């Protein structure tokens, strides 16, 4: 009997662990902007697993994941930072840390979560485990373009002063301030290797880049003769540079106030082309293999998506998923794209090769879609 007891105990323990184990790599969260909730979804099954409520104002929400994919940190427009456990499907922490927030980032070691604020401005950094405040960085300006960078650093830019700051938390907090980024930067991105940071400018033509591999990065002007100054046009919605495409050798960026996307050589930062589009682009996002870029548009043409071939730079497909297409998210290997169609109350799933619609999921005013694969990518 004693000889049988140990194997029996081991079997029971293994069975217990197996019953409680949840693999998170196939999960994602969909923001329900009008309801203050998120939907936990299973990508392979294309099903909703749970609705998690009580996240505050999600009218302009984004989120990042912990490195183990278990926790999501949701940044609400009301200044709320909410920690969601996608295994237990519950909120495990929440702090309202400002009056108006506009996104956040998680450090490369997964230990720190930073939040970018409009009101009162500045960046606040929290312990990812406890949500205790670690650093408060006032800026006297709205902060935009907050991203994580290698070496436990965060990079962000000021709307009113045109400065970019690099906050290094690898030891005691050190801040590097870079002036002359341009007039009213409105958004920014960082490349997947963490080297190039690009800020879009609303108040003047062009973009500004920083090479973060330089010991003291200096502003590099990109497309200085391009922008709204050529032909003043109304801007119905600011494009999201974080919804940019990097096709391997080129960036594809949405233009401000124009019906086109811009192509820029990722090494020289020189323009390589322009593609005319159906409307003012908001997101220009590359399928993970880089062959095609999918583009959605600002109101009143926000019912349409165009697909651009990155070899020919020509539109090869156009379709209308429905009213108010807000966001797109590719599965990690690019076989599907999930599209939020806010005013239809749907998230629609398409095959990225045949363009066939595969499924629909009901959601309450869906906006951002975030798969857990983002946990392993810089800048997302």
C-alpha positions as CSV (number, residue, x, y, z in Angstrom):
1,X,0.0,0.0,0.0
2,X,2.9,2.4,0.8
3,X,4.4,1.6,-2.5
4,X,1.2,2.7,-4.3
5,X,0.6,5.8,-2.2
6,X,3.3,8.0,-3.7
7,X,2.4,7.4,-7.4
8,X,-1.3,8.0,-6.4
9,X,-0.4,11.3,-4.7
10,X,1.7,12.4,-7.7
11,X,-1.1,11.5,-10.1
12,X,-3.6,13.5,-8.1
13,X,-1.3,16.5,-8.0
14,X,-0.7,16.4,-11.7
15,X,-4.4,16.1,-12.4
16,X,-5.1,19.0,-10.1
17,X,-2.5,21.2,-11.8
18,X,-3.7,20.3,-15.3
19,X,-7.3,21.2,-14.4
20,X,-6.2,24.7,-13.3
21,X,-3.7,25.4,-16.0
22,X,-4.7,28.0,-18.5
23,X,-2.7,28.7,-21.7
24,X,-2.9,32.4,-22.4
25,X,-1.1,32.6,-25.8
26,X,-4.3,32.3,-27.8
27,X,-6.2,35.0,-25.8
28,X,-6.9,38.7,-26.4
29,X,-9.0,41.5,-25.0
30,X,-11.5,43.7,-26.9
31,X,-12.3,47.1,-25.4
32,X,-16.0,47.9,-25.1
33,X,-15.6,51.7,-25.1
34,X,-19.2,52.6,-24.1
35,X,-19.6,50.1,-21.4
36,X,-16.3,50.4,-19.4
37,X,-15.6,46.7,-20.0
38,X,-13.4,44.3,-21.9
39,X,-14.2,41.0,-23.6
40,X,-11.8,38.1,-23.1
41,X,-11.6,36.2,-26.3
42,X,-10.2,32.9,-27.6
43,X,-8.6,33.5,-31.1
44,X,-8.7,29.9,-32.3
45,X,-12.3,29.3,-31.3
46,X,-13.3,32.9,-32.2
47,X,-15.4,33.0,-29.1
48,X,-16.0,35.3,-26.1
49,X,-14.9,33.7,-22.8
50,X,-15.8,36.4,-20.4
51,X,-16.8,40.1,-20.0
52,X,-14.8,42.0,-17.3
53,X,-16.5,45.2,-16.1
54,X,-15.7,48.2,-14.0
55,X,-12.8,49.7,-15.9
56,X,-14.1,53.3,-16.0
57,X,-14.0,55.5,-19.1
58,X,-12.6,53.5,-22.0
59,X,-13.5,56.0,-24.7
60,X,-9.8,56.2,-25.7
61,X,-8.4,53.1,-24.0
62,X,-5.3,51.1,-24.7
63,X,-3.5,48.3,-22.8
64,X,-0.3,46.3,-22.4
65,X,0.5,42.8,-21.2
66,X,2.8,41.4,-18.6
67,X,5.6,39.3,-20.0
68,X,3.9,36.1,-18.9
69,X,0.7,37.2,-20.7
70,X,-1.4,36.8,-17.6
71,X,-2.0,40.4,-16.7
72,X,-3.3,43.3,-18.8
73,X,-2.8,46.9,-17.7
74,X,-5.6,49.0,-19.1
75,X,-5.2,52.7,-19.5
76,X,-8.5,54.6,-19.4
77,X,-9.3,58.2,-20.5
78,X,-10.4,59.0,-16.9
79,X,-6.9,58.5,-15.6
80,X,-7.6,55.0,-14.5
81,X,-4.9,52.3,-14.5
82,X,-6.6,48.9,-14.1
83,X,-4.8,45.5,-13.7
84,X,-6.8,42.6,-15.1
85,X,-6.0,39.0,-14.5
86,X,-7.1,37.1,-17.6
87,X,-6.7,33.7,-15.9
88,X,-9.2,34.5,-13.1
89,X,-11.0,36.9,-15.4
90,X,-11.2,39.6,-12.8
91,X,-9.8,43.0,-11.8
92,X,-7.0,42.6,-9.3
93,X,-5.9,46.3,-9.0
94,X,-7.1,49.7,-10.0
95,X,-5.8,53.3,-9.3
96,X,-7.1,56.5,-10.7
97,X,-3.8,58.3,-11.1
98,X,-4.7,61.4,-13.1
99,X,-7.7,63.4,-14.5
100,X,-7.1,62.5,-18.2
101,X,-4.8,59.9,-19.6
102,X,-3.8,58.9,-23.1
103,X,-2.0,55.6,-23.0
104,X,0.9,53.8,-21.4
105,X,3.7,51.3,-21.6
106,X,5.4,48.5,-19.7
107,X,9.2,48.2,-19.2
108,X,11.2,45.6,-21.0
109,X,11.7,43.7,-17.8
110,X,7.9,43.8,-17.0
111,X,8.5,45.4,-13.6
112,X,7.2,48.9,-14.3
113,X,4.1,50.4,-15.9
114,X,4.1,54.0,-17.1
115,X,1.1,56.2,-17.8
116,X,1.0,59.3,-20.1
117,X,-1.3,62.1,-18.9
118,X,-3.0,65.0,-20.5
119,X,-4.3,66.4,-17.2
120,X,-2.3,67.3,-15.1
121,X,0.3,66.3,-17.7
122,X,3.5,64.3,-17.1
123,X,4.2,60.6,-16.7
124,X,3.6,58.5,-13.6
125,X,5.3,55.1,-13.2
126,X,4.0,52.3,-11.1
127,X,5.2,48.9,-9.8
128,X,3.6,46.3,-12.1
129,X,2.9,43.9,-9.2
130,X,1.4,46.2,-6.6
131,X,0.4,49.4,-8.6
132,X,2.3,51.4,-6.1
133,X,3.7,54.7,-7.4
134,X,7.4,54.5,-8.2
135,X,8.1,57.8,-10.0
136,X,6.1,61.0,-10.7
137,X,7.6,63.0,-13.6
138,X,5.8,66.4,-14.1
139,X,6.2,68.0,-17.5
140,X,3.9,71.1,-17.5
141,X,2.6,69.8,-20.8
142,X,0.3,67.1,-22.2
143,X,2.5,64.1,-22.9
144,X,2.1,62.0,-26.0
145,X,3.9,59.1,-27.7
146,X,4.9,57.2,-24.6
147,X,6.7,54.0,-25.5
148,X,9.0,51.5,-23.8
149,X,12.7,51.3,-24.9
150,X,15.4,48.7,-24.1
151,X,17.2,49.1,-20.9
152,X,14.3,49.9,-18.6
153,X,13.6,53.2,-20.3
154,X,10.5,55.1,-21.3
155,X,10.4,57.7,-24.1
156,X,7.7,60.4,-24.4
157,X,7.1,63.8,-26.0
158,X,5.5,67.1,-24.9
159,X,2.7,68.6,-27.0
160,X,3.3,72.2,-26.0
161,X,7.0,72.4,-25.6
162,X,8.2,70.2,-28.5
163,X,10.6,68.2,-26.2
164,X,11.2,64.5,-26.0
165,X,12.3,63.0,-22.7
166,X,14.0,59.7,-22.1
167,X,13.4,58.4,-18.5
168,X,16.0,55.8,-17.6
169,X,15.0,53.6,-14.6
170,X,17.8,51.0,-14.8
171,X,19.1,52.6,-11.5
172,X,18.2,55.9,-10.0
173,X,15.8,57.8,-12.2
174,X,17.7,59.8,-14.9
175,X,16.0,62.0,-17.5
176,X,17.5,63.1,-20.8
177,X,15.7,66.0,-22.4
178,X,15.9,66.6,-26.2
179,X,14.7,70.0,-27.5
180,X,13.6,71.1,-31.0
181,X,11.5,68.1,-31.9
182,X,9.0,70.4,-33.7
183,X,5.7,72.2,-33.3
184,X,3.0,70.3,-31.4
185,X,4.0,66.6,-31.7
186,X,0.8,64.6,-31.6
187,X,1.8,61.0,-31.5
188,X,5.0,58.8,-31.8
189,X,6.2,55.3,-32.5
190,X,9.3,53.2,-31.8
191,X,10.7,50.5,-34.1
192,X,10.5,46.9,-33.0
193,X,14.3,46.9,-32.3
194,X,14.0,49.9,-30.0
195,X,16.3,52.0,-32.1
196,X,14.2,54.6,-33.9
197,X,11.6,56.9,-32.3
198,X,9.5,59.0,-34.7
199,X,7.2,61.8,-33.7
200,X,4.5,63.2,-35.9
201,X,4.0,66.9,-36.0
202,X,0.6,68.7,-36.1
203,X,1.8,72.3,-36.1
204,X,4.3,72.1,-39.0
205,X,5.2,70.0,-41.9
206,X,7.1,66.8,-41.5
207,X,8.1,64.3,-38.8
208,X,11.1,64.1,-36.4
209,X,13.1,61.0,-35.6
210,X,15.6,60.1,-32.9
211,X,18.3,57.4,-33.1
212,X,18.2,56.0,-29.6
213,X,21.4,54.1,-30.2
214,X,23.3,57.5,-30.2
215,X,24.8,58.4,-26.8
216,X,23.1,61.8,-27.1
217,X,20.2,61.5,-29.6
218,X,19.7,64.6,-31.9
219,X,16.5,65.4,-33.8
220,X,16.5,64.2,-37.4
221,X,13.9,66.0,-39.6
222,X,11.9,63.6,-41.8
223,X,9.8,64.8,-44.8
224,X,10.4,68.5,-43.9
225,X,8.5,69.7,-47.0
226,X,5.4,67.5,-46.5
227,X,2.3,68.1,-44.5
228,X,-0.8,70.3,-44.0
229,X,1.1,73.4,-45.1
230,X,0.9,72.4,-48.8
231,X,-2.9,72.5,-48.8
232,X,-4.7,73.2,-45.6
233,X,-7.3,70.6,-45.1
234,X,-9.6,69.8,-42.2
235,X,-8.4,66.9,-40.0
236,X,-11.4,64.7,-39.0
237,X,-9.3,62.4,-36.8
238,X,-5.7,62.4,-35.9
239,X,-3.9,59.4,-37.4
240,X,-2.2,57.0,-35.0
241,X,1.4,56.6,-35.6
242,X,1.4,53.6,-33.3
243,X,-0.9,52.1,-35.9
244,X,2.0,52.3,-38.4
245,X,3.4,49.7,-40.7
246,X,7.1,48.5,-40.9
247,X,7.5,46.3,-43.9
248,X,11.1,45.4,-43.4
249,X,12.8,48.1,-45.4
250,X,10.1,50.8,-45.3
251,X,7.8,52.6,-42.9
252,X,4.2,53.2,-44.0
253,X,2.8,56.2,-42.2
254,X,-0.7,57.8,-42.3
255,X,-0.6,61.3,-43.6
256,X,-2.2,64.2,-41.6
257,X,-5.2,65.7,-43.4
258,X,-4.4,64.1,-46.7
259,X,-5.9,61.1,-48.5
260,X,-2.6,59.1,-48.8
261,X,0.0,57.1,-46.9
262,X,3.7,57.9,-47.0
263,X,6.5,55.4,-47.6
264,X,9.9,56.1,-46.0
265,X,13.1,54.1,-46.2
266,X,13.7,52.8,-42.7
267,X,17.5,53.2,-43.0
268,X,17.8,56.6,-44.7
269,X,14.5,58.1,-43.5
270,X,14.0,59.4,-47.0
271,X,10.6,59.3,-48.8
272,X,10.2,56.4,-51.3
273,X,6.6,56.9,-52.4
274,X,3.0,57.9,-51.7
275,X,-0.2,55.9,-52.2
276,X,-3.5,57.7,-52.7
277,X,-6.2,56.3,-50.4
278,X,-9.9,56.4,-50.1
279,X,-9.9,58.8,-47.2
280,X,-7.8,60.3,-44.4
281,X,-6.0,57.2,-43.0
282,X,-6.0,56.5,-39.3
283,X,-4.3,53.2,-39.0
284,X,-1.8,51.8,-41.5
285,X,-1.0,48.3,-40.3
286,X,1.2,45.6,-41.9
287,X,0.3,42.0,-41.9
288,X,3.1,40.3,-39.9
289,X,4.9,39.1,-42.9
290,X,5.0,42.7,-44.2
291,X,3.6,41.9,-47.7
292,X,0.3,43.9,-47.3
293,X,-0.7,47.0,-45.4
294,X,-4.3,47.4,-44.2
295,X,-5.6,50.9,-43.9
296,X,-8.8,52.3,-42.2
297,X,-10.1,55.9,-42.4
298,X,-11.5,58.8,-40.5
299,X,-15.1,59.9,-40.5
300,X,-17.1,60.2,-42.7
301,X,-15.4,57.4,-44.7
302,X,-14.8,55.2,-41.7
303,X,-16.8,52.2,-43.1
304,X,-14.0,51.2,-45.5
305,X,-10.7,49.3,-45.5
306,X,-8.1,49.3,-48.2
307,X,-5.3,46.7,-48.6
308,X,-2.1,47.9,-50.2
309,X,0.6,45.6,-51.8
310,X,3.9,46.7,-50.4
311,X,5.8,45.6,-53.5
312,X,3.8,47.7,-56.0
313,X,2.5,50.3,-53.5
314,X,-0.9,49.9,-55.1
315,X,-4.3,49.2,-53.5
316,X,-5.3,45.6,-54.3
317,X,-8.5,45.2,-52.3
318,X,-11.2,47.4,-50.9
319,X,-14.2,46.4,-48.8
320,X,-16.7,47.8,-46.3
321,X,-17.0,45.9,-43.0
322,X,-19.6,48.4,-41.7
323,X,-20.1,51.7,-40.0
324,X,-17.2,53.1,-37.9
325,X,-14.3,50.7,-38.4
326,X,-12.0,51.7,-35.5
327,X,-9.3,49.2,-35.1
328,X,-7.6,46.1,-36.6
329,X,-5.5,43.4,-35.0
330,X,-3.6,40.6,-36.8
331,X,-3.1,37.2,-35.3
332,X,0.5,36.7,-34.5
333,X,1.3,34.9,-37.8
334,X,-1.0,36.9,-39.9
335,X,-3.5,34.4,-41.1
336,X,-6.5,36.4,-39.7
337,X,-7.3,40.0,-39.0
338,X,-9.9,41.0,-36.4
339,X,-11.7,44.3,-37.1
340,X,-13.8,46.3,-34.6
341,X,-16.9,47.9,-36.2
342,X,-18.2,50.1,-33.5
343,X,-21.6,51.2,-34.8
344,X,-22.5,47.7,-35.9
345,X,-21.7,46.4,-32.5
346,X,-19.5,43.7,-34.0
347,X,-16.0,42.5,-34.2
348,X,-15.5,40.8,-37.6
349,X,-12.8,38.2,-38.4
350,X,-11.3,37.9,-41.9
351,X,-9.0,35.6,-43.7
352,X,-6.1,37.8,-44.8
353,X,-5.4,35.8,-48.0
354,X,-8.8,35.3,-49.4
355,X,-10.5,38.3,-47.7
356,X,-13.3,36.0,-46.7
357,X,-15.2,36.9,-43.6
358,X,-14.9,34.0,-41.1
359,X,-16.8,35.1,-38.1
360,X,-18.6,37.8,-36.2
361,X,-18.6,38.5,-32.5
362,X,-21.1,40.8,-30.8
363,X,-19.6,43.5,-28.7
364,X,-20.8,46.8,-27.1
365,X,-19.2,49.7,-29.1
366,X,-16.0,47.8,-29.7
367,X,-12.8,49.7,-30.3
368,X,-9.3,48.5,-29.5
369,X,-8.4,44.8,-30.0
370,X,-5.3,43.5,-28.2
371,X,-3.9,40.0,-28.5
372,X,-1.5,38.6,-25.9
373,X,1.3,38.2,-28.4
374,X,1.9,42.0,-27.8
375,X,3.5,41.0,-24.6
376,X,6.7,40.1,-26.5
377,X,7.0,43.2,-28.7
378,X,8.7,46.5,-28.0
379,X,6.5,49.5,-28.3
380,X,3.2,47.6,-28.0
